[in-house]
Amino acid sequence: MSLPAIDAIADFHDELTQIRRDIHAHPELGFEETRTSDIVAEKLESFGLEVHRGIGKTGVVASLRVGNSPRAIGLRADMDALPIHEENDVDYRSRNEGIMHACGHDGHTTMLLGAARHLSATQDFDGCVHFIFQPAEEGLGGAMAMLDDGLFEQFPMDAVYGMHNSAGLPVGKFAIRPGPMMAAAAFFDIEVQGVGSHGARPENSIDPIVVGSKIVAAVQSIVARNARPTDTLVISITKFHSGEAYNVIPPTARLGGTVRCFSTETMQLAEDRIRQIANGIAHAFGATATLDFRRIFDPVVNDADETEFCADVAAGLVGAENVDRHRSLIMGSEDFSFMLQQRPGAFINIGNGDGPEACMIHNPGYDFNDEILALGASYWVKLVETKLAKDELAE
């Protein structure tokens, strides 16, 4: 399939593929992206950009100024990998055991590098572009680390934009929506303290496994009976650890999970009810329960005007029929949300491929589709050249 990428970018598509696969083969977890940051910084410097390192620990920001316009925008890509053992049988599979690029951040980084290379060579715009390479997107607070280090103070910008591949969306298509697009997320742990005993003498125990099991079942009632049906809410308990021996009732159990929703009110409801349920059930059995509830991501909320602008840019590349302007809500989360809270902008999805062979992200069999590298880079270029278009009357 021939994708409508900018010809000059398509010409170095093979080089982009090599960069992407090299990053894929050497994945790094959040705030440990030293090798990736080195590659990014070296490439950007070779393109002639002004490069700044250490923004948000391992983050990199490069600036390209053309002309005299005071306008400035930011383009953001993420760099970190996940603690997953890769199962792909490819020559560029992860060389770092137990770590892999299972979300496509290797591709996001490469597409933005491709855009930086082309924009630096052509300079067909008037203003300033800040290329933001963010660490630690996967729940470790990379966006906030960059903001705390003064991202928008050091690099003033009028708007900021992000892009993420979408597994299941056909190649050559884009998807976006105005307003809330991706969910807020929280992680929680519940520590249940009971009384241990011999497995043959349960009457001497306060069994934390029984207590924890009752909590798991009861927490499901929050979505069904406490949240309004029109308020999207997901609560998933994903961890339950207790005991080590067949004949010992342990004294403690630890549960953990995640909450996803689209409003602060719904998130507060979930936190309050989880705490009430855990405490109430534990008390009924003579145990105690302690809740640690941590809000990790806020919802991604796209500015309406910027959403329309980004959709128009994408349509200019692939045709209006290949841009979904009202995609469904996404229960996954993204810490680009924190940047959008401080600057207007929008987050768009680019199709990574559909069909039976398409693998979802955060899966040991996932791999970014190199076919879309030039298209993604072309989207970034067209966005810049449109948003920061030269004033023809001034030429």
C-alpha positions as CSV (number, residue, x, y, z in Angstrom):
1,M,0.0,0.0,0.0
2,S,1.4,3.4,-1.0
3,L,0.7,6.0,1.6
4,P,0.4,9.7,0.8
5,A,3.6,10.9,2.6
6,I,5.7,13.9,1.6
7,D,8.0,12.6,-1.2
8,A,11.2,13.9,0.5
9,I,10.3,12.1,3.7
10,A,9.3,8.9,1.8
11,D,12.8,9.1,0.3
12,F,14.4,8.5,3.7
13,H,11.8,6.0,5.0
14,D,14.4,3.2,5.1
15,E,16.5,5.3,7.4
16,L,13.6,6.0,9.7
17,T,12.9,2.3,9.8
18,Q,16.4,1.6,10.9
19,I,16.2,4.2,13.6
20,R,12.9,2.8,14.9
21,R,14.1,-0.8,14.9
22,D,17.3,0.2,16.7
23,I,15.3,1.9,19.4
24,H,13.0,-1.1,19.6
25,A,15.9,-3.4,20.1
26,H,17.2,-1.3,23.0
27,P,14.1,-0.4,25.1
28,E,14.4,1.5,28.3
29,L,11.9,2.1,31.1
30,G,10.7,5.5,32.3
31,F,13.4,7.9,33.5
32,E,16.0,5.4,32.3
33,E,15.9,6.4,28.6
34,T,19.6,7.5,28.5
35,R,20.5,5.6,25.3
36,T,17.3,6.7,23.6
37,S,17.9,10.3,24.7
38,D,21.4,10.2,23.3
39,I,20.2,9.0,19.9
40,V,17.4,11.7,19.9
41,A,19.8,14.5,20.9
42,E,22.5,13.5,18.4
43,K,20.0,13.3,15.5
44,L,18.5,16.6,16.4
45,E,21.9,18.3,16.6
46,S,22.9,16.8,13.3
47,F,19.8,18.5,11.8
48,G,21.0,21.8,13.1
49,L,18.5,22.2,15.9
50,E,19.0,23.9,19.3
51,V,18.9,21.0,21.7
52,H,18.2,21.0,25.5
53,R,18.6,17.9,27.7
54,G,17.6,17.0,31.2
55,I,14.1,18.5,31.0
56,G,12.2,16.0,33.1
57,K,15.3,14.0,33.9
58,T,15.8,12.2,30.6
59,G,13.6,14.4,28.5
60,V,14.9,16.2,25.4
61,V,13.5,19.4,23.8
62,A,14.8,20.8,20.5
63,S,13.8,24.2,19.0
64,L,13.7,25.3,15.4
65,R,13.2,29.0,14.7
66,V,12.4,30.3,11.2
67,G,11.6,33.9,10.3
68,N,10.4,36.6,12.7
69,S,7.0,35.5,13.8
70,P,6.5,35.3,17.6
71,R,4.2,32.3,17.1
72,A,5.4,29.0,18.7
73,I,4.0,25.5,19.0
74,G,5.1,22.2,20.5
75,L,5.1,18.6,19.1
76,R,5.4,15.8,21.6
77,A,6.5,12.2,21.4
78,D,7.1,9.7,24.2
79,M,10.2,7.5,24.5
80,D,9.8,4.9,27.3
81,A,9.1,1.2,27.1
82,L,7.2,-1.3,29.3
83,P,8.3,-4.1,31.6
84,I,7.1,-6.8,29.3
85,H,8.9,-9.8,27.9
86,E,8.8,-9.6,24.1
87,E,7.6,-12.6,22.2
88,N,8.1,-11.3,18.6
89,D,10.5,-13.4,16.5
90,V,12.3,-10.6,14.6
91,D,15.9,-9.7,14.3
92,Y,15.3,-6.4,16.1
93,R,13.5,-7.9,19.1
94,S,14.3,-6.5,22.5
95,R,17.9,-7.1,23.7
96,N,16.9,-6.0,27.2
97,E,15.3,-8.9,28.9
98,G,11.9,-8.2,30.4
99,I,11.6,-4.8,28.7
100,M,10.0,-4.0,25.3
101,H,8.4,-1.3,23.2
102,A,4.9,-2.7,23.5
103,C,3.1,0.7,23.0
104,G,4.8,2.1,19.9
105,H,6.8,4.9,21.6
106,D,9.8,3.8,19.4
107,G,7.7,4.7,16.4
108,H,6.4,8.0,17.9
109,T,10.0,9.1,18.6
110,T,11.1,8.2,15.1
111,M,8.2,10.0,13.4
112,L,9.0,13.2,15.2
113,L,12.6,12.9,14.4
114,G,11.7,12.5,10.7
115,A,9.6,15.6,10.9
116,A,12.4,17.5,12.6
117,R,14.8,16.5,9.8
118,H,12.5,17.6,7.0
119,L,11.4,20.9,8.7
120,S,15.0,21.8,9.3
121,A,15.9,21.2,5.7
122,T,13.0,23.0,4.1
123,Q,12.1,25.7,6.7
124,D,8.9,26.4,5.0
125,F,7.2,28.1,7.9
126,D,7.4,31.3,10.0
127,G,7.7,30.9,13.8
128,C,9.2,28.4,16.3
129,V,8.6,24.7,16.7
130,H,9.6,22.9,19.9
131,F,10.1,19.2,19.5
132,I,9.3,17.5,22.8
133,F,10.7,14.1,23.5
134,Q,9.1,13.0,26.8
135,P,10.3,10.3,29.2
136,A,8.2,8.1,31.5
137,E,4.8,8.3,29.9
138,E,3.8,4.8,31.2
139,G,2.4,5.9,34.6
140,L,5.6,7.3,36.1
141,G,4.8,11.0,35.6
142,G,7.1,12.1,32.7
143,A,4.8,14.9,31.5
144,M,4.6,16.4,35.0
145,A,8.4,16.1,35.4
146,M,8.9,18.1,32.3
147,L,6.3,20.7,33.4
148,D,7.8,20.9,36.8
149,D,11.2,21.6,35.1
150,G,9.6,24.6,33.4
151,L,8.8,23.2,30.0
152,F,6.4,25.9,29.0
153,E,8.4,28.7,30.8
154,Q,11.7,27.8,29.1
155,F,10.0,27.0,25.8
156,P,6.9,29.3,25.4
157,M,4.4,27.9,23.0
158,D,0.8,28.8,22.0
159,A,-0.4,25.3,21.5
160,V,0.9,21.7,21.9
161,Y,0.1,18.6,19.9
162,G,0.5,14.8,20.4
163,M,0.0,11.7,18.4
164,H,-0.4,8.0,19.2
165,N,-0.6,4.9,17.0
166,S,-3.9,3.0,17.2
167,A,-3.8,-0.8,16.8
168,G,-7.0,-1.9,15.0
169,L,-7.3,1.4,13.0
170,P,-6.4,0.7,9.4
171,V,-3.2,2.0,7.9
172,G,-3.8,5.4,6.2
173,K,-6.5,6.5,8.6
174,F,-6.6,9.0,11.5
175,A,-9.0,9.4,14.4
176,I,-9.7,12.2,16.8
177,R,-12.5,13.8,18.8
178,P,-13.2,17.1,20.5
179,G,-13.4,17.4,24.3
180,P,-12.7,14.3,26.4
181,M,-11.0,11.6,24.4
182,M,-9.0,9.4,26.8
183,A,-9.8,8.5,30.4
184,A,-8.4,9.7,33.7
185,A,-6.7,6.9,35.6
186,A,-5.9,6.0,39.2
187,F,-4.0,3.1,40.7
188,F,-4.9,1.7,44.1
189,D,-3.7,-0.8,46.7
190,I,-5.7,-2.3,49.5
191,E,-3.8,-3.8,52.4
192,V,-5.9,-6.3,54.5
193,Q,-4.7,-7.1,58.0
194,G,-6.1,-10.2,59.5
195,V,-4.8,-13.0,61.8
196,G,-2.8,-15.9,60.5
197,S,-3.2,-19.5,61.6
198,H,-2.6,-23.1,60.6
199,G,-4.6,-24.1,57.5
200,A,-6.2,-26.9,59.5
201,R,-7.3,-24.4,62.3
202,P,-9.2,-21.7,60.4
203,E,-11.3,-20.9,63.5
204,N,-8.1,-19.4,65.0
205,S,-7.7,-17.0,62.1
206,I,-9.2,-13.9,60.7
207,D,-8.6,-14.9,57.1
208,P,-7.5,-12.0,54.9
209,I,-8.1,-14.0,51.7
210,V,-11.7,-14.4,52.5
211,V,-11.9,-10.7,53.4
212,G,-10.1,-9.7,50.2
213,S,-12.4,-11.9,48.1
214,K,-15.5,-10.3,49.5
215,I,-13.9,-6.8,48.8
216,V,-13.2,-7.9,45.1
217,A,-16.9,-8.9,44.6
218,A,-18.3,-5.9,46.3
219,V,-16.2,-3.3,44.5
220,Q,-17.9,-4.4,41.3
221,S,-21.2,-3.0,42.6
222,I,-19.7,0.6,42.4
223,V,-20.1,0.6,38.6
224,A,-23.4,-1.2,38.6
225,R,-25.1,0.5,41.5
226,N,-23.3,3.8,42.4
227,A,-22.2,5.4,39.2
228,R,-24.8,6.9,36.9
229,P,-25.2,4.8,33.7
230,T,-24.3,7.8,31.6
231,D,-21.0,8.3,33.4
232,T,-18.4,5.9,32.0
233,L,-16.5,4.1,34.8
234,V,-14.2,1.1,34.8
235,I,-12.9,-0.4,38.0
236,S,-10.6,-3.4,37.6
237,I,-8.8,-5.3,40.4
238,T,-5.7,-6.7,38.7
239,K,-3.6,-8.0,41.6
240,F,-4.3,-10.2,44.6
241,H,-1.3,-11.4,46.6
242,S,-1.5,-13.4,49.9
243,G,0.2,-16.4,51.4
244,E,3.1,-18.6,50.4
245,A,2.3,-22.1,51.9
246,Y,-0.5,-24.6,51.3
247,N,-1.1,-25.2,55.0
248,V,-0.8,-21.6,56.4
249,I,-3.6,-19.0,56.5
250,P,-1.6,-15.8,56.1
251,P,-2.0,-12.7,58.2
252,T,-2.2,-10.2,55.3
253,A,-3.5,-9.9,51.8
254,R,-2.8,-7.1,49.2
255,L,-5.1,-6.2,46.4
256,G,-4.4,-3.7,43.6
257,G,-6.1,-2.3,40.6
258,T,-7.0,0.6,38.4
259,V,-9.9,3.1,38.0
260,R,-10.8,4.8,34.6
261,C,-13.3,7.5,34.0
262,F,-13.8,10.9,32.4
263,S,-14.5,13.3,35.3
264,T,-13.1,14.3,38.7
265,E,-16.5,13.7,40.3
266,T,-16.7,10.1,39.1
267,M,-13.1,9.5,40.2
268,Q,-13.9,10.9,43.7
269,L,-17.0,8.6,43.8
270,A,-14.9,5.6,43.0
271,E,-12.3,6.4,45.6
272,D,-14.8,7.1,48.4
273,R,-16.8,3.9,47.7
274,I,-13.7,1.7,47.4
275,R,-12.6,3.0,50.8
276,Q,-16.1,2.5,52.4
277,I,-16.4,-1.0,51.0
278,A,-13.0,-2.1,52.0
279,N,-13.3,-0.7,55.5
280,G,-16.8,-2.0,56.0
281,I,-16.2,-5.6,54.9
282,A,-12.9,-5.8,56.8
283,H,-14.6,-4.5,60.0
284,A,-17.4,-7.1,59.6
285,F,-14.8,-9.9,59.7
286,G,-12.7,-8.4,62.5
287,A,-9.9,-7.3,60.1
288,T,-8.7,-3.9,59.0
289,A,-8.2,-2.5,55.5
290,T,-6.0,0.4,54.4
291,L,-6.5,2.0,51.0
292,D,-3.7,3.8,49.0
293,F,-5.5,5.6,46.1
294,R,-3.2,7.4,43.6
295,R,-4.5,9.5,40.7
296,I,-2.0,9.0,37.9
297,F,-3.6,10.5,34.8
298,D,-6.2,13.2,34.2
299,P,-8.5,12.8,31.1
300,V,-7.1,13.9,27.8
301,V,-9.4,16.8,26.7
302,N,-8.9,18.1,23.2
303,D,-9.6,21.8,22.4
304,A,-12.5,21.9,20.0
305,D,-10.8,24.4,17.6
306,E,-7.5,22.6,17.7
307,T,-9.2,19.2,17.1
308,E,-10.9,20.6,13.9
309,F,-7.5,22.0,12.8
310,C,-5.7,18.7,13.3
311,A,-8.5,16.7,11.6
312,D,-8.2,19.1,8.6
313,V,-4.4,18.6,8.5
314,A,-4.9,14.9,8.4
315,A,-7.6,15.1,5.8
316,G,-5.3,17.1,3.6
317,L,-2.9,14.1,3.6
318,V,-5.2,11.1,3.4
319,G,-8.6,12.5,2.4
320,A,-11.6,13.5,4.5
321,E,-13.1,10.0,4.2
322,N,-10.1,8.6,6.1
323,V,-10.3,10.8,9.1
324,D,-12.8,9.9,11.9
325,R,-13.5,13.3,13.6
326,H,-15.7,11.7,16.3
327,R,-13.9,8.6,17.4
328,S,-15.3,6.7,20.4
329,L,-14.0,7.4,23.9
330,I,-10.8,5.5,24.9
331,M,-10.6,4.0,28.3
332,G,-6.8,3.9,28.1
333,S,-5.0,6.9,29.6
334,E,-2.2,9.2,28.5
335,D,-0.2,11.7,30.5
336,F,-0.2,14.2,27.6
337,S,-3.3,15.2,29.4
338,F,-1.3,17.4,31.8
339,M,0.2,19.4,28.9
340,L,-3.2,19.9,27.5
341,Q,-4.3,21.3,30.8
342,Q,-1.8,24.1,30.5
343,R,-1.9,24.8,26.7
344,P,-4.6,24.3,24.1
345,G,-4.0,21.5,21.6
346,A,-5.1,18.1,20.5
347,F,-4.2,14.5,20.6
348,I,-4.7,12.4,17.4
349,N,-4.5,8.7,16.6
350,I,-2.8,7.3,13.5
351,G,-3.8,3.9,12.2
352,N,-1.2,1.1,13.0
353,G,-3.2,-1.5,11.0
354,D,-6.2,-3.7,11.4
355,G,-7.1,-7.3,10.5
356,P,-6.6,-10.6,12.3
357,E,-2.8,-10.0,12.5
358,A,-3.2,-6.7,14.3
359,C,-2.0,-6.9,17.9
360,M,-3.1,-4.5,20.6
361,I,-0.7,-2.4,22.5
362,H,0.7,-3.5,25.9
363,N,0.9,-7.0,24.5
364,P,4.1,-9.1,24.2
365,G,3.4,-9.7,20.5
366,Y,2.8,-6.0,19.6
367,D,5.1,-4.2,17.1
368,F,4.9,-0.7,15.7
369,N,4.1,-0.7,11.9
370,D,7.1,0.8,10.1
371,E,4.8,1.4,7.1
372,I,3.3,4.5,8.7
373,L,6.6,6.2,9.8
374,A,6.7,8.5,6.8
375,L,3.0,9.3,7.0
376,G,3.2,10.2,10.7
377,A,6.2,12.4,10.0
378,S,4.4,14.0,7.1
379,Y,1.4,14.8,9.4
380,W,3.7,16.6,11.8
381,V,5.3,18.6,8.9
382,K,1.9,19.6,7.4
383,L,0.7,20.6,10.9
384,V,3.6,23.0,11.3
385,E,3.5,24.4,7.8
386,T,-0.2,25.1,8.2
387,K,-0.2,26.4,11.7
388,L,2.9,28.6,11.2
389,A,2.2,29.4,7.5
390,K,4.3,32.2,6.0
391,D,2.6,35.5,5.5
392,E,2.6,35.7,1.7
393,L,2.1,39.5,1.8
394,A,5.4,39.8,3.8
395,E,7.4,37.9,1.2
